[in-house]
Amino acid sequence: MPRAIAFFKPFGVLSSFTHEEQSTRAAGAADASSAKRTLSEFGLPKGVYAAGRLDYDSEGLLILSDDGALIHRLTDPRYKLPKTYYVQVEGVPTEDALQRLRRGVTIKGYRTLPCRARVLSAEPDLPPRSKPITPHGPTAWLEIVLREGKKRQVRHMTAAVGLPTLRLVRVAIGPITLAGLAPGQWRDLSESELDSIIRYHSTMHSNLPSPATARRRKPNVKKSIRS
């Protein structure tokens, strides 16, 4: 039976099960990645694949599935599923910097889409990172919500407005969050969670292909959290 899984990717782990898979995504990186940890360490079910990726030095939510229709729905840029990040930056964000992020910045000739960006009033409740942060001055936490996913986009965006990223955690993909998970833990998505993704797409993108294919293929529902 098809499965869909929420996984809290720790810092310092590749978003792939093998180094060969990673080097296929980034040609020439095989030697550099050969000693790095992979998803194979975390007891994930056989046959599931990540819907998108997180950088090696980023943390947070990955959704994995053996359902190709669901993976397509989560990754196809036409659906513009929002992805929410908590970002610790070095420096004090100004309103001008926030407005530039919201309007979009130019990265290597590409203009990013408008996004949501705000300063968090308090440090978010996140587990400590396995490799501690060593800032060289004041820091702040931002919440950034994107509807696209270029390589290292958040880091490039904050750098473009003078706010280098120190820590990056994806806390939500659409309606699915990290709630109840610690780094390295995973759980099966419930039927209602999968339906919430489909309902979001149906409401926001009614002109796109019918979600019937994804609706027919429900993930196996399990309540336990795996680590």
Contacts in CASP RR format, 6 or more apart in sequence:
PFRMAT RR
TARGET T0000
AUTHOR 0000-0000-0000
METHOD contacts of the structure
MODEL  1
MPRAIAFFKPFGVLSSFTHEEQSTRAAGAADASSAKRTLSEFGLPKGVYA
AGRLDYDSEGLLILSDDGALIHRLTDPRYKLPKTYYVQVEGVPTEDALQR
LRRGVTIKGYRTLPCRARVLSAEPDLPPRSKPITPHGPTAWLEIVLREGK
KRQVRHMTAAVGLPTLRLVRVAIGPITLAGLAPGQWRDLSESELDSIIRY
HSTMHSNLPSPATARRRKPNVKKSIRS
1 218 0 8 1.000
1 219 0 8 1.000
1 220 0 8 1.000
2 65 0 8 1.000
2 66 0 8 1.000
2 67 0 8 1.000
2 70 0 8 1.000
2 217 0 8 1.000
2 218 0 8 1.000
2 219 0 8 1.000
2 220 0 8 1.000
3 45 0 8 1.000
3 48 0 8 1.000
3 65 0 8 1.000
3 66 0 8 1.000
3 67 0 8 1.000
3 188 0 8 1.000
3 219 0 8 1.000
3 220 0 8 1.000
4 63 0 8 1.000
4 64 0 8 1.000
4 65 0 8 1.000
4 67 0 8 1.000
4 70 0 8 1.000
4 188 0 8 1.000
4 189 0 8 1.000
4 193 0 8 1.000
4 194 0 8 1.000
4 219 0 8 1.000
5 44 0 8 1.000
5 45 0 8 1.000
5 48 0 8 1.000
5 63 0 8 1.000
5 64 0 8 1.000
5 65 0 8 1.000
5 186 0 8 1.000
5 187 0 8 1.000
5 188 0 8 1.000
5 189 0 8 1.000
5 219 0 8 1.000
6 61 0 8 1.000
6 62 0 8 1.000
6 63 0 8 1.000
6 176 0 8 1.000
6 178 0 8 1.000
6 181 0 8 1.000
6 186 0 8 1.000
6 187 0 8 1.000
6 189 0 8 1.000
7 39 0 8 1.000
7 42 0 8 1.000
7 44 0 8 1.000
7 61 0 8 1.000
7 62 0 8 1.000
7 63 0 8 1.000
7 64 0 8 1.000
7 181 0 8 1.000
7 184 0 8 1.000
7 185 0 8 1.000
7 186 0 8 1.000
8 59 0 8 1.000
8 60 0 8 1.000
8 61 0 8 1.000
8 62 0 8 1.000
8 178 0 8 1.000
8 181 0 8 1.000
8 182 0 8 1.000
8 183 0 8 1.000
8 184 0 8 1.000
8 185 0 8 1.000
8 186 0 8 1.000
9 15 0 8 1.000
9 39 0 8 1.000
9 54 0 8 1.000
9 58 0 8 1.000
9 59 0 8 1.000
9 60 0 8 1.000
9 61 0 8 1.000
9 62 0 8 1.000
9 183 0 8 1.000
9 184 0 8 1.000
10 59 0 8 1.000
10 130 0 8 1.000
10 183 0 8 1.000
10 184 0 8 1.000
11 57 0 8 1.000
11 58 0 8 1.000
11 59 0 8 1.000
11 129 0 8 1.000
11 130 0 8 1.000
11 131 0 8 1.000
11 183 0 8 1.000
12 36 0 8 1.000
12 37 0 8 1.000
12 56 0 8 1.000
12 57 0 8 1.000
12 130 0 8 1.000
12 131 0 8 1.000
13 36 0 8 1.000
13 37 0 8 1.000
13 38 0 8 1.000
13 39 0 8 1.000
13 41 0 8 1.000
13 56 0 8 1.000
14 22 0 8 1.000
14 33 0 8 1.000
14 36 0 8 1.000
14 37 0 8 1.000
14 38 0 8 1.000
14 39 0 8 1.000
14 56 0 8 1.000
15 22 0 8 1.000
15 39 0 8 1.000
15 50 0 8 1.000
15 52 0 8 1.000
15 53 0 8 1.000
15 54 0 8 1.000
15 55 0 8 1.000
15 56 0 8 1.000
15 62 0 8 1.000
16 22 0 8 1.000
16 25 0 8 1.000
16 38 0 8 1.000
16 39 0 8 1.000
16 50 0 8 1.000
16 53 0 8 1.000
17 38 0 8 1.000
17 39 0 8 1.000
17 40 0 8 1.000
17 44 0 8 1.000
18 38 0 8 1.000
18 40 0 8 1.000
19 30 0 8 1.000
19 33 0 8 1.000
19 34 0 8 1.000
19 36 0 8 1.000
19 38 0 8 1.000
20 30 0 8 1.000
22 29 0 8 1.000
22 30 0 8 1.000
22 33 0 8 1.000
22 36 0 8 1.000
22 38 0 8 1.000
23 29 0 8 1.000
23 30 0 8 1.000
23 33 0 8 1.000
25 53 0 8 1.000
33 56 0 8 1.000
36 56 0 8 1.000
39 50 0 8 1.000
39 64 0 8 1.000
42 184 0 8 1.000
42 186 0 8 1.000
42 226 0 8 1.000
42 227 0 8 1.000
43 186 0 8 1.000
43 226 0 8 1.000
44 64 0 8 1.000
44 186 0 8 1.000
45 66 0 8 1.000
47 66 0 8 1.000
48 64 0 8 1.000
48 65 0 8 1.000
48 66 0 8 1.000
49 64 0 8 1.000
49 65 0 8 1.000
49 66 0 8 1.000
49 71 0 8 1.000
50 62 0 8 1.000
50 63 0 8 1.000
50 64 0 8 1.000
51 62 0 8 1.000
51 63 0 8 1.000
51 64 0 8 1.000
51 65 0 8 1.000
51 70 0 8 1.000
51 71 0 8 1.000
51 74 0 8 1.000
51 75 0 8 1.000
52 62 0 8 1.000
52 74 0 8 1.000
52 75 0 8 1.000
53 62 0 8 1.000
54 60 0 8 1.000
54 62 0 8 1.000
54 170 0 8 1.000
55 152 0 8 1.000
55 155 0 8 1.000
55 168 0 8 1.000
57 168 0 8 1.000
58 168 0 8 1.000
58 169 0 8 1.000
58 170 0 8 1.000
59 129 0 8 1.000
59 167 0 8 1.000
59 168 0 8 1.000
59 169 0 8 1.000
59 170 0 8 1.000
59 183 0 8 1.000
60 169 0 8 1.000
60 170 0 8 1.000
60 171 0 8 1.000
60 178 0 8 1.000
60 183 0 8 1.000
61 170 0 8 1.000
61 171 0 8 1.000
61 172 0 8 1.000
61 173 0 8 1.000
61 176 0 8 1.000
61 177 0 8 1.000
61 178 0 8 1.000
63 74 0 8 1.000
63 173 0 8 1.000
63 176 0 8 1.000
63 189 0 8 1.000
64 186 0 8 1.000
65 71 0 8 1.000
65 74 0 8 1.000
65 219 0 8 1.000
67 214 0 8 1.000
67 217 0 8 1.000
67 219 0 8 1.000
69 213 0 8 1.000
69 214 0 8 1.000
69 217 0 8 1.000
70 194 0 8 1.000
70 197 0 8 1.000
70 214 0 8 1.000
70 217 0 8 1.000
73 79 0 8 1.000
73 81 0 8 1.000
73 197 0 8 1.000
73 198 0 8 1.000
73 201 0 8 1.000
73 211 0 8 1.000
73 214 0 8 1.000
74 81 0 8 1.000
74 173 0 8 1.000
74 197 0 8 1.000
77 148 0 8 1.000
77 149 0 8 1.000
78 205 0 8 1.000
78 208 0 8 1.000
79 201 0 8 1.000
79 204 0 8 1.000
79 205 0 8 1.000
79 208 0 8 1.000
80 147 0 8 1.000
80 148 0 8 1.000
80 204 0 8 1.000
80 205 0 8 1.000
81 147 0 8 1.000
81 173 0 8 1.000
81 174 0 8 1.000
81 197 0 8 1.000
81 200 0 8 1.000
81 201 0 8 1.000
82 145 0 8 1.000
82 146 0 8 1.000
82 147 0 8 1.000
82 172 0 8 1.000
82 173 0 8 1.000
82 174 0 8 1.000
83 145 0 8 1.000
83 146 0 8 1.000
83 147 0 8 1.000
83 149 0 8 1.000
83 170 0 8 1.000
83 172 0 8 1.000
83 173 0 8 1.000
83 174 0 8 1.000
84 143 0 8 1.000
84 144 0 8 1.000
84 145 0 8 1.000
84 170 0 8 1.000
84 171 0 8 1.000
84 172 0 8 1.000
84 173 0 8 1.000
84 174 0 8 1.000
85 143 0 8 1.000
85 144 0 8 1.000
85 145 0 8 1.000
85 146 0 8 1.000
85 154 0 8 1.000
85 168 0 8 1.000
85 169 0 8 1.000
85 170 0 8 1.000
85 171 0 8 1.000
86 120 0 8 1.000
86 124 0 8 1.000
86 126 0 8 1.000
86 141 0 8 1.000
86 142 0 8 1.000
86 143 0 8 1.000
86 168 0 8 1.000
86 169 0 8 1.000
86 171 0 8 1.000
87 141 0 8 1.000
87 142 0 8 1.000
87 143 0 8 1.000
87 144 0 8 1.000
87 154 0 8 1.000
87 158 0 8 1.000
87 165 0 8 1.000
87 167 0 8 1.000
87 168 0 8 1.000
87 169 0 8 1.000
88 133 0 8 1.000
88 139 0 8 1.000
88 140 0 8 1.000
88 141 0 8 1.000
88 142 0 8 1.000
88 165 0 8 1.000
88 166 0 8 1.000
88 167 0 8 1.000
88 168 0 8 1.000
89 139 0 8 1.000
89 140 0 8 1.000
89 141 0 8 1.000
89 142 0 8 1.000
89 158 0 8 1.000
89 163 0 8 1.000
89 164 0 8 1.000
89 165 0 8 1.000
89 166 0 8 1.000
90 135 0 8 1.000
90 136 0 8 1.000
90 137 0 8 1.000
90 138 0 8 1.000
90 139 0 8 1.000
90 163 0 8 1.000
90 164 0 8 1.000
90 165 0 8 1.000
90 166 0 8 1.000
91 137 0 8 1.000
91 138 0 8 1.000
91 139 0 8 1.000
91 140 0 8 1.000
91 162 0 8 1.000
91 163 0 8 1.000
92 138 0 8 1.000
92 140 0 8 1.000
93 119 0 8 1.000
93 140 0 8 1.000
93 142 0 8 1.000
93 161 0 8 1.000
93 163 0 8 1.000
97 161 0 8 1.000
97 162 0 8 1.000
97 163 0 8 1.000
98 117 0 8 1.000
98 118 0 8 1.000
98 119 0 8 1.000
100 160 0 8 1.000
100 161 0 8 1.000
101 115 0 8 1.000
101 117 0 8 1.000
101 144 0 8 1.000
101 157 0 8 1.000
101 158 0 8 1.000
101 161 0 8 1.000
102 114 0 8 1.000
102 115 0 8 1.000
102 116 0 8 1.000
102 117 0 8 1.000
103 114 0 8 1.000
104 111 0 8 1.000
104 112 0 8 1.000
104 113 0 8 1.000
104 114 0 8 1.000
104 115 0 8 1.000
104 157 0 8 1.000
105 111 0 8 1.000
105 112 0 8 1.000
105 156 0 8 1.000
105 157 0 8 1.000
105 160 0 8 1.000
105 161 0 8 1.000
106 112 0 8 1.000
106 160 0 8 1.000
107 150 0 8 1.000
107 153 0 8 1.000
107 156 0 8 1.000
107 157 0 8 1.000
107 160 0 8 1.000
108 156 0 8 1.000
110 150 0 8 1.000
112 146 0 8 1.000
112 148 0 8 1.000
112 150 0 8 1.000
112 153 0 8 1.000
112 157 0 8 1.000
113 146 0 8 1.000
113 147 0 8 1.000
113 148 0 8 1.000
115 144 0 8 1.000
115 145 0 8 1.000
115 146 0 8 1.000
115 147 0 8 1.000
116 143 0 8 1.000
116 144 0 8 1.000
116 145 0 8 1.000
117 142 0 8 1.000
117 143 0 8 1.000
117 144 0 8 1.000
117 145 0 8 1.000
118 142 0 8 1.000
118 143 0 8 1.000
119 140 0 8 1.000
119 141 0 8 1.000
119 142 0 8 1.000
120 140 0 8 1.000
120 141 0 8 1.000
120 142 0 8 1.000
120 143 0 8 1.000
122 141 0 8 1.000
123 141 0 8 1.000
124 141 0 8 1.000
124 169 0 8 1.000
124 171 0 8 1.000
126 169 0 8 1.000
127 182 0 8 1.000
127 183 0 8 1.000
129 167 0 8 1.000
130 183 0 8 1.000
133 139 0 8 1.000
133 166 0 8 1.000
133 167 0 8 1.000
135 166 0 8 1.000
139 166 0 8 1.000
140 163 0 8 1.000
142 158 0 8 1.000
142 163 0 8 1.000
144 154 0 8 1.000
144 157 0 8 1.000
146 153 0 8 1.000
146 154 0 8 1.000
150 156 0 8 1.000
154 165 0 8 1.000
154 168 0 8 1.000
155 165 0 8 1.000
155 168 0 8 1.000
158 164 0 8 1.000
158 165 0 8 1.000
159 165 0 8 1.000
171 177 0 8 1.000
171 178 0 8 1.000
172 178 0 8 1.000
174 197 0 8 1.000
174 200 0 8 1.000
175 193 0 8 1.000
175 196 0 8 1.000
175 197 0 8 1.000
175 200 0 8 1.000
176 189 0 8 1.000
176 193 0 8 1.000
176 196 0 8 1.000
176 197 0 8 1.000
180 187 0 8 1.000
180 225 0 8 1.000
181 187 0 8 1.000
181 225 0 8 1.000
182 227 0 8 1.000
184 227 0 8 1.000
185 225 0 8 1.000
185 226 0 8 1.000
185 227 0 8 1.000
186 225 0 8 1.000
186 226 0 8 1.000
186 227 0 8 1.000
187 222 0 8 1.000
187 223 0 8 1.000
187 224 0 8 1.000
187 225 0 8 1.000
187 226 0 8 1.000
188 219 0 8 1.000
188 220 0 8 1.000
188 221 0 8 1.000
188 222 0 8 1.000
189 219 0 8 1.000
189 221 0 8 1.000
190 219 0 8 1.000
190 221 0 8 1.000
191 218 0 8 1.000
191 219 0 8 1.000
191 221 0 8 1.000
194 214 0 8 1.000
194 218 0 8 1.000
194 219 0 8 1.000
195 215 0 8 1.000
197 214 0 8 1.000
198 211 0 8 1.000
198 214 0 8 1.000
198 215 0 8 1.000
201 208 0 8 1.000
201 211 0 8 1.000
202 211 0 8 1.000
END
